[in-house]
Amino acid sequence: MADALIHPSAVIEPGAQIGDGVRIGPFCVVGPKVRLDDGVELKSHVVVSGDTVIGAETVIFPFASIGEVPQDLKFRGEDVRLEIGARNRIREYVTMNPGTAGGGGLTRVGDDGLFMASSHVGHDCRIGDRVILANSVAIAGHCTLEDDVIVGGLSGVHQWVRIGRGAMIGAVTMVTADVIPYGLVQGPRGHLDGLNLVGLKRRGATRADIAALRGLVSALAGGAMRETARAREAADPSPMERDVIDFILGPSDRSFLPPRFA
């Protein structure tokens, strides 16, 4: 823990592992099974508990609660874990819970995410890289958010839902079924309302990529999404089409939000 700066009012329980250059501000509490990698910063009044790893250069803002027991009545104190990647920004009042025995015992958050004030990551979730949760977003247990997903403020994601890479969820939206990669979902009860064109352009998608995705989504609008995906699988899909097809044919028994347009 070379060059670590720890405020005198902070409580660091015996057994905690503190990396080089870590900064721990006033009135923080760090539990005995916590590992803070190099360059982590806890601003003030942050609680990190449980078997929790926080990756290098992640910054956690005041009053966040990271690694506390899952909000699951079936939890009985079993050994579970929370792993948070590098360079995340975790803002005020964020909560992130570890896994449960029934969900594999692990919640994992990737790198370079932004978790805005009062957002929540539930037990047994898998959160990819560069994910953004806006203010007061609630991600229920067992959800998967792939890389580059953005969820708008005050939105909720139902347990077990998968959201594919590059998808965007609008504000004040309830997502109750799986969302294909690069999809755009909005409305009080979310519907697939096209493609996340802004996100696609930011990630360098060409006109040809976007045209191919539009064609695939139009085909999916006819219903029977898994059957359509299997048929398109044999038609030499582009890499981005392949992302969507693999997602639809992936290991899930949940339904999908269907495209609302033909």
TAJO-V637020 format. One record per helix or strand. SS is the DSSP state (~ for helix, > for strand). FROM is the first residue (numbers start at 1). TO is the last residue. If there is no record, write none. Layout:
[[SS:FROM:TO] [SS:FROM:TO]]
//
This chain:
[[>:5:6] [>:11:12] [>:17:18] [>:23:24] [>:29:30] [>:35:36] [>:41:42] [>:47:48] [>:51:54] [>:59:60] [>:65:66] [>:81:84] [>:89:90] [>:95:96] [~:101:103] [>:106:109] [>:114:115] [>:120:121] [>:126:127] [>:132:133] [>:138:139] [>:144:145] [>:150:151] [>:156:157] [>:162:163] [>:168:169] [>:174:175] [>:178:179] [>:183:186] [>:189:189] [>:191:195] [~:197:202] [~:207:220] [~:225:233] [~:239:248] [>:256:256] [>:259:259]]
//
